[in-house]
Amino acid sequence: MTNPPPRSKKKNEAPAPAEPPRRAFRARSMAALLPQISQPVFRKQSAAAVQVMTDWADIVGPHLAALTVPRKFSAGTLTVGCQGPVAMELQHLAPTVIARINTTCGHGVVKRLKMVQDLLALPQQATSPAPPRTPPPPVDIDDMPDGPLKEALASLGGWLRARQGN
């Protein structure tokens, strides 16, 4: 004799919750974990765009980096925020800037620059460098033989003492 088929659940009942994924309690390499972490991030922003944004000052130099801000990178076009007169300068330097970006990030990443007026890209005020501090008097170390190590430790001790305010 055969067993009757199991009774089906009522149509109104919710399905049973799915079981959580099994955990592997073993060591896994970083290379196995990175794709799961990096794919959602790189869907929003490409690796080249992130590199351009973070290394902007190194790519274009300190003068242009102080006056411009990279805003968006899409389909080979880099949008750069800048103020009026800087846009004209950047337009003349565009081939050089594009070449420097492509040298840093890879060939053909940026094909053109688009300059937009951006009030947030204000030129930074030139700040005067801090005046050089005079070194504090070194600490006396009696139980060490004379030499460069003793001089370095004595100087370090002087700076630490000055920092503590003694």
Secondary structure, 3 states (H helix, E strand, C coil): CCCCCCCCCCCCCCCCCCCCCCCCCCCCCHHHHHHHHHHHHHHHCCHHHHHHHHCHHHHHCHHHHHHEEEEEEECCEEEEEECHHHHHHHHHHHHHHHHHHHHHHCCCCCCEEEEEECCCCCCCCCCCCCCCCCCCCCCCCCCCCCCHHHHHHHHHHHHHHHHHCC
